[in-house]
Amino acid sequence: MAEVAEQTPREGRVLALDFGKKRIGLAVSDELGLTAQGLDTLQRTRVRDDLDALARLIEDYAVSLILVGLPLHMSGDESRQAEYTREFAERLHRRTSVAVHFWDERWTSRQAARVLRESGIGIEKRAAAIDRLSAVILLESYLDSLHENPEAMD
């Protein structure tokens, strides 16, 4: 399996993916990499259709980097889902030629669920909202790390 290019963009938007078996949570940054905005959650169908939908988003938003949440065990070891995530990210990279960067997502879903629970959103609306908010939290943590460590962009 070919390696997915990992790099940090100097400019342009970042598209964050919270990759799941049924849905993909999505968030995109502004051009300056300061803010994260949640996008509609992608309901998964077939891999080819999922890749096509993401390729359209990447083109529409002029994305320069795809940030993919990497599901790890609490020990830091990769889970089986991490392997699926890497395979999907590689296919997306081949489809779009946009660089991919993986980011630890261990706490994003828990944090999103807690925020939504505390906000009073009903349980039936929570599932789809968790994916979207998880992608936003993932992207915000990545953007924050860039601003805390500017030399990481070099």
N, C-alpha and C positions, 0 to 999 in steps of 0.2 A: 504494500500500500504506500502510495506517495505521501510525502509530508505536506501538510497544509502550511502555506506560508503564514508565519506569524510576524506581524509588525504593528507598530503604532503609527497612526496617520499624523502628518504634520498639519493637515487641514482637511476639511470636508466632514461630512456627517458619519456618525457611527450608528449602525443598526444592531440592536441587541436582540438576541433570541433566547427565550426560555423554552428549550426544546422538550416536548413531551410526546407520549405515545398517541394521545388524542388531539392535543392542541399545541400551538406554538405561541407563547406570549411574545409580544413585539413592543419595542420602544426605539425611538430614534432621537439622536441629539440634534441640536441646532448646528449651524455651520462652524461656529466658534468652539464647539465642544464644552459649552457651559451648562446647558440644561438638557433634561431628558423628558420626552413626551411619549406617553403610551399610545399605541396604535391598536386598532381592532385585532383581537386575538384570531389567529388563523386556525380554523377547524381543519384538522388533517384529513386528507382523503387518500390519494395515492402519492407516492414519493415524487413521481414526475410532476403531478399537479402542484404539490407543495413547492417544489423547486421553481416551477414556472411563476407561481404567485409571489414568491420571495424575489425572484429575478426582476419582476415588474416593480416591486417596491424599491429595490436597490436602484433601478434606473430612475424611477419617479423622484426619489429623494436624493439622487446623486451621491450615493453612499460610497465612502472610501475605505471603510473597514467594517467587517462583520464581527461583532462580539458575541461569542457563544458561551452560555453558561455551562460549565462542566460539572456534572453531578459527581461528587466525591463522597466516600464514606467519611464518617467523623474522624477516622484515623488518618485521612488524607489519601488513602488508596482509591484508585479508580473503581467505580462500580460497573456492572454490566451495562447499565444505561449510558455510562460515559463512553463505552466502546461504540454503541449505536450513535451517540451524539457526534463522535469524531468521524464516523463513516458518513453521516449525513452532511457534516460540515465540509468534508473533502469533496463530496459530490456538488455541494453548493459552490465551493471555490472553483471547481472545474467548469461549472455551468456559467459562472459570472466573471471569473478571473479577479474577483475582489479578495483582498487579503482577509484572513480569518485570525482572530485572536481568542484564545480560550480564557475564561475567567471563573474562578471558584464560585460556585453558586450554593454552597452548603446551607447558608442561612436565609437566602432570599425568599423561598416559599414560606418558611415559618414566619419570617418577619411580615410578609404580605398578608398571611392568614391572620396574624395578630392584629394588624392595622385594620383590616376589614371587619374582623369580629368586634373590635372596639368601636368602629364607626357605626355599628348597628345595621349593616347591610344584611339582608336575609340570606339564609344558607343556600337557597336555590340560585341566587345571583352571584354568590361568592366564588364558585368554582372557576368560571370564566374570568372573573375579575382578578383572582389570585395570579393567573398566568400573566396577565397584562401588568399588574403591579410588580410581580417578580421581575419582569423584564426591565421595568423602570428602575427598581432598586439595584439590579445588576448593573445597569448602565450608569446610574448615579455613582455607585461605588467605584467603577472604573474611571469615570471622569474626575471624581474627587482625588483618586490616586495620582492622576496625571498632574493635577494642580498642586498637590502636595509634594510631588517629585518631578519637577519640570524636565530634569535631565533624562527622564525615561523616554521622552519624546525624541531624543537625539539618536 
